[in-house]
Amino acid sequence: MRTDRRKCALIIDDAIINREILKEILKDEMDILEAADGSTGLEILKDNLEDIDIVLLDLIMPGVLDGFGVLSEMKREHITDYVPVIMISSDSDTANMERAYDLGALDYITRPYAERIVRRRVLTTVDLYQRQRELAASIDRQYKADENAVDPLTGLTYKQHFFHLADTRLKGGVYGKLWMVAMDIDHFKLFNSYYAWESGDIYLKQIGECLKQSVQRYGGVAGYLGGDDFVLLCPARDAILDEIHNYTTQLLETNSFELSFAPKYGVYELSSSDNSAREIYDKAAIALETIKGNYTKSRALYDSEMVRKAKDEIHLLKQIQKGIRDGEFTFYLQPKVDMESGKIIGAEALARWIHDGKVIMPENFVPVLERNGFISTLDRVIWKQVAIWIRKRLDEGLMPITVSINVSKVDIYTMDVAGYLKELADTYDLPPHLTEIEISEEAFTRDSTKLHETLSELHAHGFTVCMDDFGKGYSSLNSLRSSDIDSLKVDAYFLNLSEENISKSVNILRSVMDMAVQLKLPVIVEGIETAEQAKTLSQIGCTYAQGFLYGKAVPVEEMEERLKDVTMIDTSGIRCSDPQGHKIRELFKSDLLTDDIIQRIFGSVFFLHQDSEGARVTWAMKDYYDEGSLSDLVEYNSARPLSARVSKEDEDRLYQFLDVAADRKKEGVMDTFNFPLPDGASRKVLLKLFYLRSTVKEKVFFGAMMDLGQIEEYLQE
């Protein structure tokens, strides 16, 4: 970067007046580039990276990326290592400041601006970064000047000298087959984020020592290319890479690091037509790219088809990124149901890409985003869309359902998941129990402090957490016992629930159900496609299911049509299975007991939600005693709380009644209350109440009420 040119600042702010004020302050000192949203700002930054000396970034912006989103992307791509960022906001909240600093911002300026102070801080920051770059360049020149320079951390030769040694070796004649091996550590940025830079340096050093020993034993040349990239020219022997892989795996296990951070190896077998070591390495690197993020493969051998696939993926990634910017991504909803009643207990939000009039499924874009580090960008878009949809239903007075959103391992290690979701819930004023967090079992592979901290924070904010994809084989039962989760989702596909394996599959599922009962974990089985599968699951105590049998993932408009029948919605929440209770429920499910009989036994039953504003009935089933049914007294979705429907004398006693019910979770409570009628009369009602669950904002009860007057009349007859 030239030091004699005029400095340049990029201002990213959606408010024109804010950009104009900053331009006026800095116009005499710097050239100005500007963007009105985060996505455009990132594009301008990447296109002019060599010319931009500082970024002035607004915190709150509409669109796909707000200020934190832009800063996260800059940090992920290491742009903050070379371009300083000053955050700008009207908010002086310390939590936002700390988060900005954690993501790599150097300074934080609040509005209204103090003109001289802003100018001084911007110019000082640019000057300090310029000096830092000049010092780094000087050090780099010194290393390059020394042909034998080695990296002091890994003990391996640097990139330039490695390729010189490799070319010398190749020109001197090759005896036997050789491999060029490109190595890097899968998700090393996550490793540093979680285990700290010091642990990352130790890991790099030990890998370097391992490669040096391999070269001493088998011959060849090893080098360090910077970051987490290593290179090895060695005899074409599987045993060499096996030894390196076994060493690093043992190293991870000894230090209680996750095995997913083991190195990956891209291998190219040299041919007689190969000339340049750099060109040979590029082919090994292409092979390496094909297995990044793949937890089942650690090694890939180059073939010519990989070049075409790599180009195709780059093209697809650009299309996906453009699709995110253009709002082409949305979510579909797949219902979760109670198998006994057929009622919807919730739904899972699943990403879809609407491109050129076609619906593109996740398997065609999610792996690409995961391999290239962009999955969190899409996740944030989907989470926000779900929050907006839930808010819309609440505003329209419609019965809400709990929606599950997917959180990846990458999300957990690269962003403040709990903080972001809490911010969404606050922005749209959403009860947290209406959003369930599904985290793949793969994230629970080891005892992760970062994961447990995230789970703890999610629960503190009132969210529930489900371990997704249980049965893929990543985690152990011990990790399940130690994980602070609220429910378990088992994938029937991975349990191979098919006719030829039905006996084995049933035994596996029964073991999972028994274990879940012991751990007091509700279970939902996904991937149910046939009635026979559902029958088998029901027989072993499974209550909740998800799959094509109960409904495929559909656009929200179709789900809204299905949700218009409120009698087919169950808002009581998912509960732990009880084998004995299941047998009793089978009796109610049979033809022996009709709805009329059941309702005559229980009277009017209802769900009651209590929050800071009172206790309201959210659903009620009419009784069959007479036209003036008791359910009229507890009309659901009414703005009038139940406490306002009882007599004045009973109002305080009703609140005490609710408190006692919450304390007596198993036994429930029962008492009588007077309900005044419009004609001046009153009805004496026997009220039974059972506590179901609670969140940060509310408690949920199940109740039943019977008219004592009618009971007395019946007894007299």
N, C-alpha and C positions, 0 to 999 in steps of 0.2 A: 504494500500500500504506500502510495506517495505521501510524503510528509509536507510537500510544498503546496498542495492543492487546498482549496477552500473546503472547510468541514461541511458535513451534510447530516441533517437530522430527519428521521422519519417520525411523523406524528400520526398516531392511530387513535382516532376519537370520532364517535358518531355525531357529535354536536359541532356544527359548522362554526358557531361563535367561539367555542373553546379552541378550535384549530386556529382561527384567525387571531385570537389573543396571543397564543404561543408564537405564531409566525411573526407578529409585530414585535414581540420581545426579542426574538432571536435573528431577525432578518439582517441586521448589520454584521452578524458574526458567522452565520451559517446559511447554506442552501437548505431548502425545505422540500421534502417529499411528504405527501399526506394520503391517508386512507380513511374511509368512513366506516369501516367494519373490520373485524379481526381477520377474516379469510382473505380479503383484499390486501390487508396490511402484510400478511405473511407472504403472499405472492410478490408484492413489491420488494419486500426485504430479501427474498431469495434471488430475485432477478437483479438486484443492485447490491449484493452483499459486500462487494469490494469497495463500494463507494459510500456506504452508510456508516457513520461514526457513532450514532446513538439512536435509540428508539425511545420516544416518549409515548407511553401506552396508557390509555384510559382503562380504568378498572371495569366499569359497568357499560356494556354495549349489547345491543340486540344481535340476533343472528346466531350462526352455528358456534362461533368462538367469541367469548367475552375476553376481558383482559387476562384473567387467569388461564383461559384456554390457550391464548396466543403465547403466553409466557411458558406454559407447559410444553407446547410444541417446540419453542425455541430451545428450551433446556434439553428436551429429548434428542434434538438434532445437534446439540452442543453449540448452537449459535451464540448462546449467552457467554461462551468461553471467549468470543472474539468481538461481540457487539454488546456494549452496556445497555441496560434497560432502566429507565426511571418510570415508576408507576405514578399515575395521576388520578386523583379522585377527590370528590367533595366530602368523602367519608373519612374520618380520622380513626376508625375502629382499629384497635391494636391487633385484633385477630386477623384482619385482612392484611395489615402491615406485615405481621409475622409470616403469613402464608406467602406473600409476595417475595419476602426475603428468602424463604425456603426454596422458592422456585427459581431463584437466581437474580432477582431484581437488586440493583445496587442502591437505589434510593427511592423515596416515596414522598411526593409533593402533593399537598392538598390545596384545593381551591377555596377562596379566591387567591390569585397569585400575588406574591410580593415580587414585582418585576425584577429588581436588582438581584434578589436572592435566587430567583429561578435561573437568571442568566449565569450567575456565578456558579451555581451547583451543576448546571449542564456543562459549561465549559471546563470546569475542574474535572468532572468525570471523564470527559473526552480526552483531556490531557493525560490523566493517569493511565487510561487504557492504551493510549498511544505509546507512552513510555514502556508499558508492560510488553506490548507487541515488539517494540524495538529490542528490548532485552532478550525476549524469547528468540527473535530472529538472529541475534548475535550469538546466543548459545548454540542454536541450530547450525550456524555457519562454522562454529568451532568444531562441532562433532563431525560435520561433513568434511572438514579439512583434514581430519585424522582418519585415514583409510582403515585403521584397525580399531576404530571406536566401537565399544560395546555398551549396551544398555546397563547402567549400574544396578538396576533393580533385578532384571531377569538373568543377567550375565551372558546374554546372547548378542550376536552382532546385529547392527541396525540394518534396515532395509537395503540401502544403497550397497553396503559392503556384502550383504548376503548374496545379492544378485551377481555381484562381481565374482565372488567365490564360486557360485553355482555355474556361471558361464565358463569360468576357468576349468571347472571339473568336467563339464560337458565337452569342451573343445579338446581336452586332454585324452578323450577316448572313454567310452562307457563299457564297462565290463559287467554283463548281466543286466537284467531289467531294473529300471529305477522308477520310483514314484515321486511326484511332486505333491506334497500334502499341504493344503490350506487349512489352518485350524483357527477356530475362535470359540469363545465360551458363550454358550447359549444364554441369552438374557443377562449379559454381564452388567448392563446398566441397572437392572433390577437388583442384582447381587450387591452392587455398591450402595444402592439406595437403602437396602434392607440391612446388610451386615456392616456397612460403613466402609469408607475408602481404605482404612488401614487393613482390614481383612482382605479386601480386594488386592491390595499390593502384595500381601503375604501369599495369596493364591497364585498370582502371576509369577512371583519369585520361585515358588515350588514347581510350577509347570516348567519354567525355564531350566531349573536344575534337572528335572526329569528328561527334558529334551537333550541337554548336554550329555547326560549319562548314556542316552540312547545312541547318540552320535559316536561317543567313545567306544561303545560296545559293537555297533554294527557298521559304523562308517556313515559318511554323508555330511550334510551341512544343515545347521539349524539357525533360524533367525527370528528376530522380534520386529514386527512391523508397526508397533504402536497400538494403544488402546488395549483390546483383548485379542489381537490378531498375531498368530504365530505362523511360521512356515518351516517345512522340513523337506529336504531332498534326501531320500534314503533308498536302500534296496527294496524291491517290491516283495515284501514279506508281510503277511497278515500278523505274524507274531510280534512285529515291532509295534504296530498300532494297538494290538491287544494289550501289550505290556503298558503302554502309555495310558490307555483307557482304564485299565485295572488300577494303575497307580493313582490317577486322578479321582476315580470313584472311591477308593479307600481313603484318600485325603479328605474328600467331602464327608464321608461317614464319620471319620475320626473327629472332625471338627463340628459335627452336627449341622452341616450345611445340606441344603436340599440337593438331591441327585439330579434334579432338572437343570442344575448349573454345570453339568459336566460338559467338556468340550465336544464339538462336532468336527468331523474330518471330511474335507472334500479332496478326493484323490484323482490324480491324472497319471496314467501310465505313459512314460515317454516312448516315442517312436523315433525311427532314424531320420525322419523328416523335420523333427523339431529343432529349432535354432536358438531362440532367445529364452533365457530363464524367466524373464518377465511375462512373455507370452504364454509360457507353460504354466506359470503360476495363475494367470488369469483364467485358464481353463479349470484348474483345480478350484479356484474361488467360485466359478459358476456352479460346479458340482456341490460345493458347500452351501450355496444359496438355496438349493432345492430341498434341503432337510432342516433348515432353520425353523424352529418352533414345532418340529415333529418329535414327539416324545417317544416314538417307537423306533426311531433310527438315529444312529450316531455317525454313520459313515455312508458316503455316496461316491460311486465311481463315475467319472466323466464319460459322457457319450455325446456325439455331435447333436443329438436331438435336444440336449439341454440348452443350447444356445437359442434355438427357436423358442423353447418354452420360457426362457428367461426374458426374451424380448416381448413375448405375449403377455407375461405377467406384468412387466413394466407398463405396457399399454393398458392393460386392464386396471391396474392400480390408478393410473391417471384418470381413467373413466370413472372409477369409484369415487375418487376424491372430488372430481367435478360434480358427480351425482350428489354427494353430500352437500356441497356448496349450493347446488341448484334446488335442494329440497326434494330430491327424488326418492329419498328413503323414508319409509313409514313403518308402522307396526300393525300386525294382524293379531287377533286375540283367539286363543284356543281355550275352550272351557274346561274347568276342573269340576267334577261332579261327585255327588254322593251316590254310589252305585245302588243303594237301597231305594232311595227316593227319586233318583234321577234329577235332583235339584242341583243347580249351579252353585258351587261354594266359592268360586273365584275364576280367574283366567290368567293365562300366561301371555305376556307380550312378546311377540317374535318378529324380528326385523325382516322387512321385505324391501327389495329395490325395484321400483317401477321405472323401467328404462325402455324407451322407444315403444311404449304401449304394452310391454311384456312385464310379467311379474317374475323377478329373479329370486331364487331361493337362497337362503343363507350359506349353504355349502359351496356356492359359487363365488362368494365374496368375503365371507368371514375368515377363511384360512389365509387369503391374500392380505387382509388387513392385519391379522395376527403376525404373519411372517415379517411384515414391514413396519410394525409398530404403530399402526393407526387405529387399532380396535377401540381404544378409549374414546377417540373422537366420535365414532359412530355410536358408542354406548351412551355418551352424554346426550346426543341428539334424540335417541329413542327414549331415554329416561324423561327428558323434558316433555316430549310429545305425550307420554303416558300421564304425566302430572297434569297437563293441560286438559286431557280428556276426562280424568277423574273430576277435576274442578268443574268442567262443563256439566257433568251429570249432577253434581251437587247444586250448582246454580239453577238447574232446571227442575230441581225438586224430585229427581228420579232416584230410585233405590241404588246406592253405590255397591260395587263388588270389589273385593280385594284383587289387585292386579300384581302378578309376579313380574319382576324385571331381572334380567341376567347380569351378573357382575363377574368379570373374568379375573383370573389371577393377575394379569397385567394391570388391570384397573387398581387392584389392591396395593400393588407395589409402586405404582407411578403417580397416584393421585390420592387425595383425601376423600375417599368414597363416602364415609359417614358424614363429613362436613358438607360435601356437595349435595347429597340427598337431603340432608337437614335444611340446607338453603333452599332447595326446590320446594320442600314441604312448607317452609315458612312463606316463600314467595307466593305460592298458590293456596295457602291456608288449608292444607290437607291434613286430616287425621292420619298419623303415621301407620295405623293398622291397615289402611287401605292400600299400602304398598308393601309387598313381600319381596325380600331380597333372596334370589336364588344364586348360590355360589357353587360352582362345579366341584365335585369330589377331588378333582386333580389339584385344587388349591390347598387341600388338607393333607398333602402327602407327608409332611413332617410337622413337628411342633414349632410353629412359626409365631414368633412374638408379634410381628406386624399383623398377621391374620387375626390373632386373638385380640389385639388392640382394636382392630377394625370392628370385630364382632361385638366387643364390649361397648364401643361408641355407638354402633347401630342400635343396640338394645337400650342404651341410655337415652337415645332419641325417640324410642318407642317403636322401632321397626322390628319385624320378625324375620328370621333367617332360615332358609331351607337349604340343606345340602343336596345339590342336584347330581344326577348321573350316578347315584350309588349303585355299585355293581360292576363298574368298569375295571376295578382292580387296582386303582392307584393307592387308596388309603387302607389302613388296617382298622380292625375293630377298636384297638386302643385309641387311635386318633379320633374315632367316632365318639368314644366315651369321654374323651377330654375336650371335645369341641363344644362350644356354647352355641348350640343350634336349637331351633324350635320345631323343626320337622325334617322329614327325610323323603326324598323322591327317588324311587327305584325305577330303572329302565327295564321294561319287560324284554326288550330286544337283546340286551346284553346278558340277561338271565336265560336267554334261549328258550322262551316259553313256547314250544312247538310240540306237535303231537308226538314226534319220535323221541322227544326228550322230556315229556311231561312229568314223569315220575321224579326225575332228578331236579327239574325246575321247581316243582311244587315243594320239594324238601328244602331247596335253597330259600324260596320265598317264605316258607313257614319259619325257618330259622331266623330270617330277617325280621319277620313280624314278632316272633317271641322276644328277640333282642330289643326291638323297638319298644315293646310293652314294658320290659324291664327298665329301659332308659326313659320311659314316659315320653316317647317321641311319636307323634302322629306320622303315618306313612301314606304317601300317595304313589300309585303305580302308573307310569306313563307308557305310552306305546300300545294301549289296548285296542285291538282291531276287530275282534270277533266276540260274539256272545258266549262262546264256549270258554274263551279266556276269562271273561268277566265272571262266569259261573264258578270257574276254578278258583279265582282269586277270592270271591265272596265266601266260598266254603272254608278257606283257611283264615278268614278274619279280616281281609282287606276291605276297607270301607270306601276309600276315595280313589278315583281313577281319572286318567286323562288319555285321550287317544281318538282315533278316527271313529270308533264305535259311538262315542259321545259327541263328536263334532270335530271337524278339522279346523285349523287356524283360518279365520275369515276376516275380511275388512271390518273395521269398527262399526260401520253402518249395519252390516248383517248381524253382528252381535247385539247391537242396540235393539233390533227388531225382536230378537229372541228374548231379550231382557224385559220386554214390555209385559210379559206374563210374570208378574211379581210373585205369584204363588209358586213359581219354579225357581225362586232364588232363596238360598239359605245363607243368612248373614251371621249365623251363630259361630262360625269359625271352625277350623279343622281340629279334630280331637283325637286323642290317642285311642287306638283300638283296644277293646276289652273282649277277650275270647268268650267269657261267660255272657257278657252283655250282648255280644253278637248273636248268641243263640236266642236270647230273648227277643232281639230285634227281628230275627227270622220269623218268630211267631206273628209279630205285627205285620210283617211283610206278606204273610200268607193270606189266602182267601177267606180264612176263618173269621177274621176281624175286618169288618167293613169300616169305611170312613165314618159312617153314622154311629157305629158302636164305639169306635175310638173316641169320637168327639163327645159322645154322651158320658163316657167314663171321665174324661178330663175337663169337660166344660170348655170355656174359651181359653186358648193358650196363646202366648205372645212372647216376643222378644223385647226387652227393655234396655235402652242405652242411657247411662247416667253420666253427665259431664258437669262442668261448672255452671251451666245454665239451667240444669234441672234434669229430670228423668222422663224420657220420651219413649213411647212405644213405636218401634220401627216395623213390626209385622204382627198381625193378629189373625187367628183362625176363628171364624164365626161358630157359635154353638148352635145346637138344634132345639133348644127348649121352646122358643117362641119367636115371633117376629121382632119383638123388642129385645134383641140378643144382647148379651153382656159385652160382646166385642164392640158394640156402639160406645161403651164407656171408655174403651181404650183404643179409639180410632187411630190406626197407624199413620205415620207420616204427617201427623197433625202438629202445628206449631205450638199447640197448647200442651204443656207438660202434664204428666200424670198427677203430679203434686197439686196442680190447680184443679183437678177433677174431684179429688176427695173433699170431704167436709173440712171446714176451717179447723175444727177440733182435732182432726186426724192428720193434718199436714205435717207437723213436726214428727209425729209418730211414724209417718211413712218414711221419712229420711232415716230415722233410727232403724226402721225395719230393713232398709237397704244396707245400712252399715253392718247389721247383724248377719244378713245373708252373705255379705262379702267375707265375713269372718268364718262362717260355718259353710265352708265350700262343699263339703260332702253331704251334710245333713239337710241343708236348706232350711227355710223358715216358713211359718204359717201363722196368719192372724186375720182378724176381721176388720173391715173398714166400711164406712158409710159413704155412698156416692149420691150426692144430690141430683135430682132430675129437674128438667125445665118446668114441670108442672107443680113444683114445690115439694113433691114427695121425695123419698130417698130409697136407695136399695142397699141392704146390708150384704156385703160380699165377703166370702172366704177367699183370701189371697194366698197362694203358695208361690215361693220365689226361690230359684236356685242360681247361684253364681256360676258363670261360665268362664270368663276371662277378663283381663283388663289391659289397657295400654296406658301411655303417659297421660292421655287426655280423657279417657272414659272407661267405664266398667260396663260389662255386658251381662245381662241376666236372662234366664228363661222363667216364665211365669205361667200360672194357671189360675183362673178365677171361677167360682161357682156362686150362684144366687142362693143365700141361706133361706130366704123366704120361700122359694120354690121347693127347696129340700124339705122344709118343715111342712109345707102343704102336702107334699108327696107322702111323708111319713104319717100324717094324720089320715090320709086316705087309706 
